[in-house]
Amino acid sequence: MPADAAVPPAVPPAAPDKGESLLRRHVSSFFESWSAIIGLVVLVLSVMAALLAPWIAPQNPYDLANLSIMDNMLPPGEIFGMGQTAILGTDDQGRDMLSAILYGLRVSLTVGASSVLIAAVIGASLGVLAAYAGGRVESVVMRIVDLQLSFPAILVALVLLAVFGRGVDKVVIALVVVQWAYYARTVRGSALVEKRREYIEAARCLALPRRRIVFRHLLPNCIPPLIVVATVQIANAIALESTLSFLGVGVPVTEPSLGMLIANGYGYLLSGNYWISTFPGVALVIVIVAINLVGDRLRDVLNPRLAK
């Protein structure tokens, strides 16, 4: 090639869409784990089954007009009611266990998701405000968080329900009080790191209002660890609610969750009627394990430094 030959100028590559590429990278990384895929599929199927319970359940287990004492304690596979098959058997009140599990799953998932959502909003707001304000505000908020976390969650929930009484709304309030401190501590740690970034300094130099800096710039960048904590806490909230219902201080009898279904069959385990308590317990374990599998994978994806 002659020395004076014209060399075509290099064409710079097109700038990639950072937001889209980051999202795609996270999604592809999440689906690299078979355990996470299985957990996500099981979780989606559980949520769909709970939402569609009135249409797919063989029986409305809480409609007393459809219950017959003659159908009580039927083993799995027996015929009950109007010729329907009790795939998982019936309990001591003649309720189809499959239908009871589907309806109980609705209560457990609703209580767990709603309590986590409310606790995340409260805890994240207090955590980011404490990190941004610093000084006495941070000291007061974090001392309250330390005090909250120093007590066992089950003990705090039992005390609150002893004061408030039974009910779905009471259980949600108790779970919010128990959980908000986890989000406050997590978000405060992330906000302390983000607070020193250049974009926060630029926002201050532009004399933007503190509320806008905190909730429009600082808080959105603390979302990834918040998502991980919220996913894991949903499983903890469902387990705690089931424990409270098993002890008889959770949801009322008219709206039984999986924990109450387990408690209803606990006295029949030694008499051979294992299905009344075993199948709700298996459903509870499956849901909790599925949520934990998804949460563990989200932790690895959103924070690669913690990847195994």
N, C-alpha and C positions, 0 to 999 in steps of 0.2 A: 504494500500500500504506500503511495507517495506520502512524503512527510507533510506536504501542504494540503493533503486531502481534508476536506471539511468533515469534522466529527459532529454528528448530530447531537444536539444538546439533550442531556438526560431529562426525561420527563418525570417530575416528582410524582410519587404515588398519591392516589387520592386519600385524603385524610379519612380514617375510619370513624364511624359513629361510635364514640366512646361509650355512651350510655347503652346503646343497643348491643355492642360487643360485650360489655360487662354483663348485661343481663343474660345474653346467650351463653357466655362462659359459665356463669353460675348455674344456669339450668342444665347445661351439658355435664357439668361437674357433679351436680346432684344425681343425675340419672346414670352415673358411672357405678353407683353402688347398688347391688342387687337387693340388699337388705332394705335400703331406703325406698326402692321401687315397690317392694312387697309391702312395706309399712304404709306407703302412700295409697296403694290400691286398697288395702284392707281398711284404712281410715276413710277413704272416699265411699267405699261400699257401706261402711257402718253408718256414716252420715246420711247417705241416701236411704238406707233401710229405716233409719229413725224418722226421717222427714216423710217418707211414704208409708209409715206404719198404719195409718187409718185405711189405706187402700190395699195393702199387701198382707196385713195380719189376718189370720183366719177368724179372729174374734176380737170384739172390743172387751178387754178383760175388766174394765171398770164400769161396764153397763150391767147393773145388777139384774136387770130383766133377762139378760142372756145367760146368766149363770145358773147352774143346777148342782145342788149338793150331791146328786147321784153320780156326777162326773168327777168327783174329787179323787185325787191321788191315783189317777189312771197312769199306768206305765207308758213309756214312749211307744208310739205306733198304734195305740188303741183308738177306737172310734168314740167320739163324744158329740153331744149336741145333735145337730141335724145331719148326722152321717159324716161329719168332718173327721179328719185324722189328726190326732194330737201327736205331731212328730216328736216333740220333746216331752210329752206327758202333760199332766195337769197337776195343780197344787191342791192344798187342803180345802180350798174354796171352789174348786171346779174350774179354775181359770186355765186356759191353754197357756203353757209355759212359753211357747214361741211368741205368742202375741204379747204376753206380759214382758218378755225380754225386749221386744221391739219398742213397746211403749215406755218401759223403764229406761231404755237407752236414750230416748228423747229427753227425759228429765235429766239424766246424768250429763249428757252433752250440753244441754241448755244451761244448766247450772255452772258447769265448768267453763264454757266459752264466755258467758256473760260476766262471771266473776273475774275472769282473767282480763277481759276487755276493760272493765271499769277500773280494776286495780292497776292495769298498765297505764291508763290515762292519768290517774292520780299520782302514781309513783314516778312516772316519767316526768310529769310537770314539776313535781317537787324536787326531783333529782337534778334536772337541768337548771332550775332556778337556784338551787343551792350552789351548784358549781359556778354559775355565772356571777352570782352576787358575792359569794365568798364571805369571809368575816363571820359575824355573829349569826347571820342567817344560815350559813352553811353549818356552823357548829350546832345550832339548835336542831336543824333538820336531821343531821347525821346522828346526834345523840338520841333523838326519838327513834330513828331507824335501828340503832344499836340496841336500844331498850326493847323494841318490838321483836327483834331477832333473837334476843336472849331467852325468850320464853318458847316452849314447844308449841308448834302450831295447833296440835290437837287440843292442848290445854286451853289456849286462848279461844278456840272455836267452841269448846264445851261451855266455857264460862259465858260467852256471848249468847249462845242459844239457851242457856239456863235463864238468862235475863229476858231475852226477846221472845222465847217460845219457838214452837215448831212452825215450819212454813218454808216454801221455796224461796221467797224473798228474804226471809230471815237467814237462810243458809247462804244466799248470795252475799248478804251484808257481812256475815261472819268470815267468809272466804276472802272478801275484799280487804277487810281489816287485817287478816293474817298475811296476805300476799303483797300488799302494796310496797312494803319495805324492800323486797327483793328487786323490784324495778327501780326504785329510787337509788339504791346503791349501785346497780349496774349502769344506769344512765349517768349518774354523777361521775363515775370513773371515766366513761367515754367522753363526757362533756368537758372534763378537766383537760383531756388531751386535745380535743377540738378547739377549746377556748384559746389555745396558743397558736392556732393556724393563722395564715396570712389573711384569709377571707374574713375572719372575725375582726382583725385589726382594720381591714379596709372598710368594713361596715361601720366600725366606730368612727373612723376618720370622716365618713360621709354623714356623721351625726344622725344616723338612723335611730328611731326609738328603740329602747331596750326590749320592749315586747316583741318587736319585729325581729331584732337580732336573735332573741332567744328562741322564738317559736317558728320563725321562717328560715333561719340559717343554722342555728346551733342544734336544735332538736332533730331536724331531719337527718343530720349526719350521725346521730346516735341510734338510728332505727335498726341497723343490722344486729347488734347484740341484743336489742330489745325484742326482736323477732325470735331469736333463739331462746331467750329466757321465757317468753310468753308461750312458745310451743311446749317446752318442758313443763311449765307450770300448769298447762291445761291438764296434763296427765296427773300431776299432783293434786289439782283441785278436784278432779273426778274421784281419785282415790280417797281424798279426805272427806268428800261428801258421802261416798259410799260407807266409809267408816262411821261417820256420824249417824247415817241412816241405819246402819247395822246395830248401833248402840241404842237406837230408838229416840234420838233427839234431833234428827234431820228433817227430811220432808215428811208431810203427813201421810196417813194411810191411803187417802184418796188420790194421791199422786206419787205412788211408790217408785223409787229408782232401783237400780241394780242392787245397791246395798241392802235395801229393805227386802227385796226378793230373796237375797241370800239369807237374811235373818229369818224370814218366814219359813224357810226349809231347814234351818239349822237344827231344829229339834227333831227332825225326822231322819237325819243322816244314819243314826244307829239302828233305825227300824227297817232299813232296806229301801226306803223311798229317797234314794240319793239324788234323783234328777231335780227335785224341787229346789235344792240349793246349789248343786254342782253346775248346772247349765248357766244360770246367771253369773256364777263365779268365773266360768270359762269365758263368757262374753266380756266380762269386765277386764280380765287379764289380757285378752286379745286386743281390746281397744287401747289399753294403757301401753302395751308393748308396741303397738303400731305407732302411737303418738311419739313415744320415746325414740323409735328408730328414725322417724322423720326429723325430730328435733336434734338428734346426734349428727345426722348428715348435714342439716342446716348449719350447725355449729362449725363443722369442718369446712363447708363451702364458704361461709361468710367470714370466717377467720382462718385462713390457710395455715397460720402459725400453730394452730391447735390440731391440725390434721394428723392422723395417726400414720 
